[in-house]
Amino acid sequence: MNDREMVKILTNANAQPVPRGRDEYMGDVATLQADARGRVLFYVNRGSVYRSDGQNLERFWPKEKMSVGFAEVIYSTQDYVFIGGDKGLVRYDGRRFQMLTGERFPFLSGVSGIAQTPSGETWIHSLAGVTRVATAALQRAFDTGNAELDIKTYGMSDGVPGAPVYWNRSSLEADAAGRIWVTTSGGVAMFDPRVPAANRVPPPVKILRVLADGHSFEAMHGLQLPAGSQRITVEYAGLSFADPAKVKFRYRLVGVDKDWAEGGASRSSTYTFLAPGTYRFRVLAANNDGVWNRQGAELTFVVPPTFLQSRLFYLACALAIVILVVLAFRWRLSYLTDRIRDRMQVQASERERIARDLHDTLLQSVQGMLMRFHGLSLHPGLDDGTRQVISDTLDEAEADLTESREQVAGLRSARIVALHSAIEAFAEKLRRSTTSEIIVKMSGEERILERIVAEEAAKIAAEALANAVRHAGASTITADVEYLVDRLVVRIADDGVGVPAQVLANGGRQGHFGLRGMKERAAYAGGSLEIKAGTGIGTSLILEVPARHAYGRGSSRNWLGL
């Protein structure tokens, strides 16, 4: 067997088939590394990470699940596999992949080398330079997903000869003595962690000023910025004589930033479109050896609201909405009132037609019959007793005819005046046939009523008075008409035996329509009827009609039009 055949056997013998996409070619391996158990892990350029023990080949991390971008380096320990790439660092513990992103930790962007030392330190080579971090702290960051890391980063000013070199091996290695070797574009560098850091003094940090939409303000606690400031920049500085350019910052705007943000060497932080309110800004600084000033500096500033953001504006909007609702309600109410009035006008026209027919037919016929009976009463053959009976009957018929003419005239009238007078006239008739005292009262300024309201109210009052006389056995019956500004009220009360609760619950006695008819008349007039009664305590009937129905368009209204 020659050397070439031997190579073929090492690469292909007993290998299991692996699914491959159109852009994945097994011959284009970019990164190669052995793990703690002797297995080889390799990354296919822009594809997946595979693992092989020489006999079997498995897809260790599928391409579709990779989150580090291009996998530059694979590093294996006894417990974990680390994969570094363009977008951060991933740890695999045998069950799951966990990632720290370069966006959250800038020193993890473009990782090209990883090494861990027995002294408990992890060294990472990336675009930021060579960074030293405690291994336990790095593991806590993976476990919690969000933790602070004390790091020390060495760059070209510290002797690193160039940028990271990305091959298929780690660009950083630790030797048996714990020294760190780094390959760069400018050569090889060696770090000895046993040499103590020269600078252990944390740098003082100070907030210098605040820029709001380009206007500068001195940094002082409780600073009041212009209302509606859109772009706010806080400028700060950290003092270090050893290496000022290596001072690093972390900052946080309490209530906006969930955690500390890595500011790097930048001396300012900018926020846009902050809501009105009071804010507290904090900033920390670290020297060239990564020693942090934990107390840092703090500034409280206020962004006042504009008029459009103020409570007064919100209150004005709420008031405007209320006014619009009221106007809409008023319009709707006016619309419904006009519809009811139009319907009532149609009914009035029909009543006038009926009145004309009654006047031209029935009343004229009755008048003719009365004239004939009057002529009959003058017949000489009648005795005096019969003539007297006929005469009395004619008088009563004449009175009824007169009342009928008044009723017909009422059908044709547009309005009825003095409701209390109509009730008084009916009460006078009742007084002739009862010993009960009937009292009719009027209060308020007398108003002209709508015809239908006046008619229905008079009929309801007449029905209530008649019921009190016939059924209540009352000694006193009172009828009170109140002309109020916002409504018409008619009260009929007696001190009689009252109405049984069962009758009220049923809306009247079986076969009688008095109570039900009065409620229907009240609804027809646009009002409501309430009956208060009980056995032995008398009866009180209250009719209420709103002013817009009782007094018509001429009634006074409040500012809502009600």
Disulfide bonds with the S-S distance in Angstrom:
none
